Amino acid sequence: LYYLAGILDTNGAITLRNDRGYIFPILRIWGPMEMLEQFSMCFGGAITKVPSRPNRSWTKQGIEAKRVLGELRPYMRLRLEEADICLAWVSMNPNKAAGPKRREEKRAALMVLV
């Protein structure tokens, strides 16, 4: 897991995506196929060709991204803040069973984290 956490730290991105009001975490790593296959074997996820780059990318999103972050977070060194924000967002579970007012309250709480 140390190795995979190091790759996420150096070749990856941890983001929250807003898709029509539904906000969810996305993990994406760019690199050669051999490196990405390590992630795919451990965590599943899609490996795709990136049109504008010579390498490929591995992606995980939503609750699965939370699971991966939860496992790699103890070994990460560089992207700790991004990981913590995504984990906090998912743990608040703002997208499920919440009325508009409650969703807005949770989004405001996220802005405090950022």
C-alpha positions, 0 to 999 in steps of 0.5 A: 500500500505504501507504493500505491499511496506514493503513486497517488501522491505523485501521479494522481488527482483527488477531486470532488466533482459536481454533476448537476448538484450531486457532488462525489469524489473522483480519484484519477492516476496517470501513467504507464499501463504496468503501473495502473494495473497495480491499482486495478488489481488491488482496487478494481476501476477503469483504465482508459486511454487519455486522448491528449497524453501518451499514457493511460489513466485509472479512475475510481469514483463515489463510494469506491473512491472513499474505500480506496482513500481510506486504505491509502490515506495512512501512507500518503504524504503529499495529498493529505488535505485533498484526501481529508476533504474528500473523506469528510465530504463522503462521511457527511453523505450530503447527496442521499436522503436530504432535502434541499435545505439540508444539502445546502447546510452540508455544502456550507460545511464543506466550504469550511473544510476548504 
